[in-house]
Amino acid sequence: MGSIGVVSQSIRRRFRPYPKYKDSGIEWLGEIPEGWEMRRLKTLASVQLSNVDKKSFEGQEPVRLCNYTDVYYHERITPDLDFMTATAMSNQLDRFSLREGDVLITKDSESWTDIAVPAVVAEDLPRVLCGYHLALIRPKRICFGPFLARSFSAFGPRDQFQLAANGITRFGLGGDAIASGMFVIPPEPEQRVISAFLDRETAKIDALIEKNERLIELLQEKRTALITQAVTKGPDPSVPMKDSGVEWLGKIPMHWEVKPLSQILRRITYGFTNPMPVSEEGPFMLTAFDIGDGKVLYENARHTTNDAFELNLTEKSKPRENDILLTKDGTLGRVAVADGRRICINQSVALLRFDKKLAIVDFFSFLLRSSVYQDRIIFEAGGTAIKHIYVSRLAKMPIALPSNSEQSSISIYLIREAAKLDALVYKIRQAIDRLKEYRIALISAAVTGNIDVQNDALDKSLRLIS
């Protein structure tokens, strides 16, 4: 059984069930409480697919648009969101202006897992319209909007829409598929009770998640500070210091040297510019998107053919083991070390091959990811609208250089200390994942009638998982 199943069972053990159940007639749902109904969405609400574009046209009414990202990243649509400006025709203004209790869902996306993500409108928002890529669902009196929004995010109701989405590279839901969706609905007063319970308890879970995410930020800041201190001052704060002669570098240990990066390198270049054939297998063909924070992201990288790799590329596009790869376009300055696999790089990635007599690669992997050198790399980037790192400028960057033996000892120290912090971050991320699993499982259990939440509290169970 997966972790979600374990969490769901745990929730059912901690909460009372309803006194009596009946067969829902729906295989994926099973039994529901007596007094609850299975209803198609079209009997509970009206469904409209928005055709309001984000472009502005002369002669139309000025409006603000609630768009895909507003819904995707917020469970509640409130007046303080930064809605984009656009225009709309008068009939669109009548049809798609947002009212309290409206439910908005994403109706198309690049991933089927992002289909039917819901948000509820918290209050009337005159002249704020439901934007393109969204569906506007307006509940009837028998249906409470916040409850319906929670139901869209629950296991079962959510899954039926994801499975109904059509597409290959982009997935979408039609109006009929949305309107035909099945929901389990208690009496309207009970919908309000369940919604209030979920608002209260998910707020507690969200607070714990936010607290843990802030702790991760602090640990990552500590990690960066630790690396920066070690590669610019050394790990021993008692050593004598001297002025480096470089304003942005400041003081460095007395026995360290300052050299331009080029004097420590055997090669600095970047990859191929011409298109390369794509293959199902063969050498990896890396772009800036495939360079992560300290590692190569092979899982999403494309391949090229062996013939193209051997015949079409020069050595400058073929990193060797222990070459440092640095993104020079896109998200600038990400660093990884080549591990010896057969790879080639395009022009968005710089290759730095160090002189083994002068440089320990692990040390320079940390150095180039430190805050002081990252700031300088970004500062030296050229371009107007889009910034690029130029290898000629990068080669001139001053480096505070300890001896090889000290580089080695600093690397060992940083690998050990960074691993400790990374282990703490990993444990906290696991705790966040458990909280998120608990959150969706709790919502699912409450809106499908697996648990009776009307007289129960969650404080004890929250303490057990936090």
N, C-alpha and C positions, 0 to 999 in steps of 0.2 A: 504493500500500500504506500502511495506517495505521501509526502509531508502534508499536503493539503488534506488528504483523507484522514490522517492522524489527528490534525487540528480540528477537523469537523466532528470527529468522534468525541474528542475532548470537550468540545462545546456542548454537544448533546448530553454528555454525562453531567455537566455542571449546571445545566438548566433543566427546568421541568418541561415535559412535553404537554401538549394539549390533552384534555381528558379523553376525547374521542377523535378518531380519524376515519377517513373514507378514501376509497380509491379515486385518484384524480382522473384516471383514464388516459394519462400521459406517461409513457414508459420512462422518460428521463426524469420525471418528477416523483412518481410513486404516490404515496398517500399524502393527503392534505387534511387539515382540521375540519371537523364538521362545522358548517356555517360559512366556510370559505367556498369560492367559486373559481372555476377555470373559465377565463374569458379571452377572446381575441382582442387585440389592442383596438381595433376599429370600433368595438362596442364600448370602449372605455374612454376614447379620445379621438380627436380629429388628427390627421397626419397630413402635413404639407411639406413638400420638398422645396427648399428655397431656390429661387432663380435670381437673387439679388447679387450682382457682381460687385467686386471691390473697386472697379473703375468708376470715375465720375464723368457725367455727361451733361453738357449744357442744356438748360431748360428743365432739368429734373430737380426734385426736392433734395436739399442737403440733409443727410442722415448720418448716423453712426452705425457701424456694423459689428455685430458679435460674430467673430469668425471661428474657424476650426480650432486654432490654438487656444482661444478663450475658453472653449468647451473642454478641450483635451486636458488642459492643465488646471481647471477649476471645477469643483463640484457644484459651486453656487455662482450664479451670474449676478453680480452686484454693481451698483452705479460707479464704484471706484475703479473698475477695470479700465484699462487704456484702450478703448474701442477705436478702430480706425475710422476715418472719415470717408464718405462716399456719397453717391446720390442714388435716388430711387424714383420710380414713377409713383403717382398717387395711389394706384391700385395696389402696388407692392407695399406702400406705407400702411394701408388698411390691413393687408393680409399678414404681414410678417413683423409688425411691431410687437415687442415682447411684453407679456403680462405676467403678473405674479402667478406662480404655479406652473407656468409653461415648462416643458421638458425639451431640451435640445439634445440631439444625438449626432455623432459623426456618421455620415452615410457613405462616405468613400475614403479610401486611404491607400497608401502603398503597401500596407500590411493588413491581412485579414484580422489580426489580433487587435487592431485599432478601430474596428468597426463597431458602431453602436455604443461608443463611450458617451455617458450621459452627463448632463448638468441641469440643475433646476434654477429657474429665474426667481430670485428672492423677493422682488417687488416690481411693480409696474415701471417700465422703462420707456417712456414716450420717445419716439424718434430713434430708438435703438432697434435695429432690425436683425432678424436671423439671416446670416450670410450664407453664401454659396458653400457647398460641401456639407451642409447641415440639413437636418430635418427638424421641423417645428411640430411638436406634439402637444396639443392643448387638451388637457383632461376635462371630461364631463363631471357633473356633480358627484357621481358615484365613485370618483377616483381622485385621490389626493396627490397632487403633483410631486411633492418630496418623496412619498412612498413609491410612486411609479419610477422616479429617477433611481432610487435605491434598487428597485427590482431589475432595472436594465443592467446594473453592474453585478448582479448575483449569478452564481453558477446556475446553469440551466437556462433561464431566460436570456442571459447574455450569449451563451453558446449557440443558441438556435439562430441568432442573427449572424454570428461569425461564420457559421456553416452555410448560411444562405447567400453570403456575399459572392458575387461573380467576379471573375477577372483572372489575369495571369501576372502582369507586372503592377497592376493597380486594381483594387477590389472595390466593389460598390454594391449598395442595396437599393432596389427600387421601392417605390411607394407601396406597392401591393405586398411585397415581402415584409415590410415594416408593419403595415396594418394587420397582417395575418398572424403576427407573433402572438404566442400564448403566454398569458400571465395568470398567476394565482392571486386572487383578490379577497381579502377579508372585508367585513363591513367597514364603511368609511370612517366611523369613529375609531375603530381599532387600527386602521391605517395610520391615523394621526398619533396614536399611542406608540406604535412601533417606530414611526419616524422620529418622534421625540427621543425615544430610548436610543436609537442609533445615532442621532445627532450628539447626544450626551456622551455615549461610550466611545464613538469613533474620535471625538475630540480628545478624550483621554489618551487613546492610542496614538493619535497624531502628535500630541505633546511629547510622548515618549520617543517617537520616531525623530522629531525635531531635535530633542535633547541629544540623542545618539548621533545624529548627523552633525550637530555642532561639535560634539566630541571628536568625530573623525576630522573635521576641519582643523581643530586645534592640534591634533596629532600630526596631521600633514604639514601644518605650519612649523611644528617642532622639528619634523624630519628635514624640511627645507632649510631651517635655520642651522641645524646640526651639520648638514652637508656644506652649506655656505661658509660656516665658521672653519670647518676642517680644511677646505680647499683654498681658502684665502689667508688664514691665520695659523693653521695647524691645530691639532686637538689639545695642545698644551698651552694654556693661557699665560704661563710664566716665562716663556722664551722671550729674549730681547727682540724688539721690533725696530723697523726703520721705515722711512717714507718710501713708498714704491716709486714715486715720481709720476704716478698715474692718478689723476684726481678721483676718478670713480672707483678705483681699487683701494685707495687709502694705504694704511700701514700693513706691512707684511713682515714675517720673521726675518731677522737680520741676515741669516745665511741663505735665504732664497734669492733667486735671480728673477729678473723680468725680461722676457723675450717675446717677440711677436710669434704668434701661433705658427707661422710659416716655417720658422727655424726648428720646430719640433716635428714637422711633418715630412713625410716622403712624397705624399701626393695629396692635393685637394682639388676636387673637380665635382662634376655633377653628371647625371645620366643622359640617356639617349633622348633625342627630340623627335625623331621620325616615328610614325605609327609602327607597332609591332603586331604580328599575328597572335591571336589568342588560341590557346589549346586547353583541352581538358586536363592534361598533365604535362610535365616538363618543368623547366626551371621557373621559379617564381618571378613574377614581373611586378616589382614594387613601385608604388607611388607614395606621395605624402600621406594619403589616407591609411596606408599600411604600416606607418611608423607610430607606435604608441608611446606612452611615458615609460621609457626604459626598455622596451621590447618591440620586436617585429610582430605584427598582427597577421600571422600566416593564414589564419582561419578564413579570412575574407579576400586574401590576395589572389589575383589571377595568375595564370601560367602562360608561358609562350612556348613555341616549339623548340626542340633541340637544334634543328637546322638554323633557325633564325638567331638563336643564342650564339651559336658557334660562328656563323658566317656574317651576320649583319651588325654585330656589336664589337666595339673596341674594348680594351681592358678597362677604360675609364668608367664603363657602365656595368662592370662585373665586380662587385665587392668581394673581398676575400674575408676569411675568418679573422675576427678582431678589428676589422675596419669599423669606424664609427659612421653611422648614417644620421644625417640631420636634415629635417624638413626645411626647405628654403622657400617654399610656396605654400599657400593654404594656411593652416595653423602653424605659425613659424616656430622653429627652435626645438621641436620634439626630437629626442635623441634615443637611438638604439644601437646595439652592437651586433654586427653580423656574426652568425654562429657557424659558418662553414657550409651551409646548404648552398646549392646552386641558385643564385639569385641575380637579377639585373635590376637596375633602377632607372627611372625616367628623370627628366629634367627638374622635377619638383623636389628631388632628394640630392643632397650633397654627400660626397664620400670623403672622409678624412682618414688617411692612412698614416699612422704615427711611426716615427723612428724608434725602434725598440731600444736603442742605446740611450735614448733621452726620455722616453715616455712609457708609463704603465697604462694600458688601455682602460682598465677599471677606474683608475684615478681620473682620467679625462672624461670618462662617461659621467662620473659624478660632477666633475668641474663644470662641464657644459650644461648640466641641469641645475646648477646652483642659481640662486636668485640674482646674484651680482652679475654673473656672466650672461644669464638669460636676459636681464634688463639691457645689457650692453648690446647683445645680438639684435634685439628688437629695435633699440635706438638707432643702430647703424643700418637698419633695413631701408631700402630705397623704394621708389615708386610713388605714385600719387594716390589714385583711388584704391589700388591693390598693392600691398607691400610685398617686397621680395627680399630675400637675403642674397647678397652678391658675394660669391666666394672670394673675390679679390679683396673686398673689405674685411671679410671674416679672417682671411689669412694675416691681415695686419693687426688683429686684435691682440693687445698685450696680455701675457699670461704670467701669473706669479708661479714660479717653477721651483719646487723642491727637488732634491736628488732622487734618483730612481729608487733607492732603498727607502727613503721617506715616503715617496709616492706609494710604494708597496704597503708600508705599514699603515698609512692613512686609508688606503683602500680596504685593507683587512678590517680596520676599526669601523669604517663606514658600513661595510657589508654586514658586520655583526650588529651594529646599533640600529641600522635601518631595518634589518630583519625583525628585531624586537618590536619596533613601532609598527611594521607591516602586519605582524601577527596580531597585535592589539586591534588594528583597523579591521582585519579580517574577522575577528570575533565579534566586533561591533556590527559589521555588515551582516553577519549571520543573525544577530539579534534583531536588526532592522527587518531582515527578510521574514523572520518568524512573526514579528508584529504585523507586517503587511499581510502575511498569510492568515493570521488570526482575524484581522480586520475584515477581509473579504469573506472568510468563512462565517464570521458572525453575522454580517449583512445577509448572506445567502440563507443561513439558518432562520433568521428572523422573518424575512419577507416571503419565504416559502412555507412557513408554519412548522418547521422542524422543532422549534423551541417556543415556549410561551414566555415572552419577556415582560408581560404586563406588571408583574410584581417582583421581578428579580433584579439584582444588582450585579455589576461586573467587577467590582473592586477587588474581590478575592482572586479571581482568575487572572486579572491583569498583573497582580503582584507575583503570581506564580510563573509568568512567562517573561517578566521584565528583568 
